């Protein structure tokens, strides 16, 4: 099944780059150039007017969601100073999974939200660092019962992340099959 998804992606990307319409348009004697559908009007507006009228501009949730989500990244960075035994593996595993899944989704949805993808990428990085710290701390306690419970916790967190990833893949496949039908 995965080879079919890869084949579909390859065919769709070929079509997008060969097609003369869309965001990538061939100009006579030039390579590909990105341009909006209303390039003349956008050149006359100020930066603030373009930001205000943008589909991911300051008057939309597509702008304010990433701005507010930076608080999670900052809180995770401030936890770098906390001792590893006081950190929650499930919480940081959830941050790691959320960052990984939503980074990809932010680049798929329309309008594509690069600001939200960036904040989710850093959220995933913070989660990876914290989970690694917790894992190394629990590994250093070898010989005790805590190590066995830590291994079980890591296995539970990994299975939860795998389940979330499988759910995301199924949702993408359903969307693709809906669009192709």
N, C-alpha and C positions, 0 to 999 in steps of 0.2 A: 504494500500500500504506500509505503514511503517513497518508493521510486515513482509512483504515479504523481504524487504531490510535487516532487522535484521536476518531473517532466512538464507538468502544468506550469510551474513557475518559469521554467526555461522558455516554453512556448509563449507565455504571456509577456515576458520581458523582451523577447525578440520582436513581437508584434508592436510593443510600445515604442521601441527604438526605430523600427522601420516605418511606422506610421507617420505621415506628414502632419497630422493634426495632433493636438495635445500640447503639453507644456514644452516638449522638446521639438522645436520646429527648425527645419533646414532653411537657411537663408542662401540665396544664390552666391556661390563661391565661398561659403563659410561652413564650419562644422556645426555641431549642435549648439544651440543657445537657448537658455531658459528665459522665457518671457511670459508675462501674464496676458490674459485675453484683452485687457484694456491698458496697454502699455503707454499710450499717449497721455491719458488722464492722470496716471500715477506719477508721471514725471513732473507734473505741475503742482502737485500737492507737497506740503511740508512733511517732514518726518513725523511730527505729532499727528497730523491729519491721517497719514497712511496707517500709523499705529492704531489710531482710534477706529478707523474703518476696516481694519484687517479682520479676517475671520478668527484669528487667534489674538486679537488686540486687547487693550486694557478694559474694554467694556464687556468682555466675555468671561465665562468661567474657564475657558482654555488658557487664559493668562493668570487668573488668580489662584487656580488650583495648584500649579507648580510653585507659585510664590509662597503659599501657605504650607506646602509639603516640605519646603526647605527647613521648616522647624523640626521635622522628624530627623532630617539629616544632621542638623546641628545638635539635637539631643543625643543622637547616636555617637557623634564625635565627642561630645562631652563625657560620654560613658567610657571613653578610652582611659580615663583616669581612675575609674572604679576598679576594685579588685575583681578578678575573674570569677571568684566563687560567689559573688553577689549578682552576677549577670544571669539572665534567663535564657536558656537555650531555645525554648520554644518561641519566645518573643523575637529573638534575633534571627532565628530560622525563618520566621514569618516575614521579617523585614527583608531578608535575603531573597526569599521566593517572590515577594511582592515586587521588589526591584527588578528581578530578572524577567518576570512575566510581563510587567507593565512597560518596561523599556521597549520590548518588541511591539506590544500593542499600540503604543503611542506613535509608532512609525507606520502602522497599518491603517489606523482610523483616519477619517476625513473630517475636518482638515488635519493634516499631519502636524502634530504638536511636538516640536523639537525641544522646547523648554521643559515640558513634562517628561520627555524621554531622558533628558539630562539629569533631572532631579531623581528620577527612578533609578538611573544607572548608579548615581552616587549613593542612593539608599541601599542598593544591592551590594555595593562595595563595602559600606559600613557594616552591613549584616555579615558579609564574608569575613571581615576582620574580627568581628566580635565572636562569631561561631568558632573561628580558628583559635582565638584566645581561650575560649571555654574548653574546647577540645584539648588543647595543649595543657591547660591547668589540670583537667581531669586525668589526662594521661600521666601527668607527673605524680599522681597519687596512686601509682601502681601497687597492687597487693591488697588494696582495701576494697570494701563492698561498694564504695562510691564509683570505682572504675566500672564495675559491672552495670550499675545503674546508669552511668554516663554513656556506656556503649548502647544500652537499650534506648536511652533518650535520643542518641544520635541516629540510631536505626529508625526510631519513630519519626524524627524530624525529616530524615531522608525519604521515608515512605510518604509522608505528608506532602513534601515538595514534589515527588514523582507523581502523586495523585493529582495535584494541582496542575502540573505540566501536561498530564494526559488529558485532563479536562479542557485545558486551553487548546490542545491540538484537536480534540474532537469538535470544539466550538468553531475553530478555523475551518476544519473540513466541512462542517455543516454549512457555514457561510459560503464557502467556495462552491459547494454543490447546489446551494440555493441560487447563486448568481449564474451558474452554468446552465441551470434548467430554466 
